[in-house]
Structure formats: C-alpha cells, structure tokens
C-alpha cells in the first residue's frame, strides 16, 4: 500500500479561471474567423506590442537572424536536429505500406500518406522553447509533409534569433513572428495573408492549449499539452542529490508542474526532501521551482517494485525517470508514460533538447491512451480494397444479408447490383 510522505498542496486555479480562458480563446478565434488579418494585427499589438509590416519573415530577414547566432550555438542546434532526424527516419522506416490477399481475389491494403500542410507553434514566454522548433518541424519533414509553417512570438520587441535559426535549420517553409492564440488560429483558419494548414502541432500555455482544443476538428492536432510533469522512480541505490535535482529541475517549468518521487526507500525519501530544500536555495529558477514543489510536489513510498509499477501506471506521467538497480524491470512492465528515461546516465533534459526522442508528450494522464509527437503523427494511415468478379460475388452474398439485417436497403441495393452483374445468366452464385 502506497504512503504519501508529502502530498501536493494544490494550485489556486479554479473552474472560473478555466471558464475565462475558454471564453477569451473563443472570442479570439471568432474575431480571426470573421476579420482575418485585421484581427490578427490588432491582437498581436494588444498582447505582444508587435505590428510589423509583415508577420512573415523574408528570406533576407531569416538569413540575417541566422548569421547573428554564435557558431557554437549553431553547432548545438545542428547536433540536436541530426539526432531527432536520425531517430525519426528510423521510425518512418518501421511504418510499412501493406497489401494482402485475405481471400482468393480479395486484396486489402493500407498506405501511410503525409499530411499536406502543418503549422508548428513554437512558444516564447518565460522560456523560449528553441528545441520545440526541431521537435515539431524535423519529424514533419521526415514524414514528407509538403508545407511546414512555423510561428513564434516576438521577444523583447523583435524576432527571437535562436528560435528563427532553429526553424530555418529544421526546414520550415514559412516563418511568422506571431504568438499565442492568434498564431494558432491564424494557421488553422487562414487569413488574407496566411494560407490555412491541415494540422497544428507544438506546446504552449493554457491559452494555446485551449485554442488547439477548440480548433480540433477544423484541423488536426498532435495533443493538448498541459503543465510539464516528471515522475522519478527510485530505490535505495539512487543518489539523493541527483533525484532532487531531477525533480526541481523540471519544476522550473511552471508553478503548476507536477514533480513526484516514487520510492521503495524511506531513507532515500527523507534524504531527497532535505536535498530539495537545500538546492532550492541556490537554483537560479528556485522561486518558480519552490512554488511548484509546494503546490504539486509529492513523495510516495511503496512497499515493492511491483507496487511502484502499479502506481506509476496509475499516474501516467509525461516524463518518467527510473533510477533503480534494474531499470529494465520497468521498461518491460510500465505501460502508461510519455517518455521513459532509464538509468542515471540519462535524464529528462536529454529528451527535451538533444538525444533524439521527441519532447512533445502527453500530460494529464493522457499517456493512458496516446504517445507523444513523432513522425507517425504526420502520416494518415488509409486503407483500400479491390476484388475480382468472383471474389465480389463471395463477399457480396454476406454483405447483402448484413445490410438487410441493419435495414440499410440502399446499401443492399448497391450490393445486389453487383451480384447481378457478376453472376452468369443473372443468377446468384450458390
């Protein structure tokens, strides 16, 4: 039986706050749907103080921004991009088209077809997520998406050079300096100057997440990302200093970021709690991390590894680190997680920035039913079928009776016509 040595205190967010976000997003989307570019410009001025002659960067502007980036930074971006591309290419190769003869003369198949156009939202705010440009754009390119649009908000009244460089390196066709709900809605709905896309991907704040929720159906989305989450599973072999660093390092994402230790060792739990208090005093982002730890941090003591597996699968967290003597045990048994980090030699930032797996992952227990963003998200798996005349007769006999059973007489008429056409002398095959 699990025991909570520390429980989350909870955040101050209310149903009323959520309702205000929903209404604000709905109003913005409606404004852009009706007024197009004029609404986009007004909203950008209102929220970002940004109203350039064109929100889309020219190639000359992109080149100038890229050239302003130090070569060491460009080398890091290229390294991360190459790792993400290499893994995405391997994933794409695993997705094969198939064709099979299920019965004599009955041919069924499926194909993986790239989505035509995708809009990538790259957040700004407290932490401009430069790496999100790589995570969103590179897999789209590997999948074969023909048109990739990218939006990011201005930073300090100008385009964020590092984000633009990452977008350009990753292969974006169009780059817009445009943020928030107005960016997501502009890509989804289109305007006089922005051609709409078929799918929106990328993380964002609560307003961006709500915009994706409301626009889903008019466009596809990758997933609705909530506050970043980390679960550390540790036993007595774990390094308390490292566990603490991995918990509060993720807590810096925001004051509502869950960070949980799940352990079989009460001694480790006590040591980690002490380490967290010590490290929060020196962490440069400790003000945010401390609020997150108080509001959303938990320490859960379990009696066995089996119970740890059950509890971790119940929590279904976005990031799960395994700092135990036998990480393989959890790889073979865990089923609900966004991405798994096995052993002390890796950690969540590796996945966030440079190791090659994607960092756009399910939160809020969505890992129970979906994985994160990957090359397959940019592909539509569609089916087809074809029959010989003889096979059409064989399938049609069953199909006609099933259509009649459901009362779908128009369906039955379609089948009956084929049975008549393909039966010699106008009689059905026996």
ABEGO torsion letter per residue (X at the ends): XBBBABBBAEBABBAAAAAAAAAAAAAAAAAAAAAEAAAAAAAAAAAAGBBBABABBBAAAAAAAAAABBAAAAAAAAAAAAAAAAAAAAAAAABBBBBBBABBGBBBBBBBBBBABBBBBBBBEABBBAAAAAAAAAAAAAAGBABBBBBBBBBGGBBBAAAAAAAAAAGBABBBBBBEAAAAAAAAAEBAABBBBABBBEBEBAAAAAAAAAABGABBBABBBBBBBBBBBBBAABBAAAAAAAAAAAAAAEAABBBBBBBABAAAAAAAAAAAAAAAAABAAAAAAAAAAAAABBBBBBABAAAAAAAAAAAGBABBBBBBABAAAAAAABABBABBBBEAABBAAAAAAAAGBBABBBBGGAAAABBBBBAAAABBBBBBBBBBAAAAAAAAAAAAAAAAAAGBAAAAAAAAAAAAAABBGGBBBX
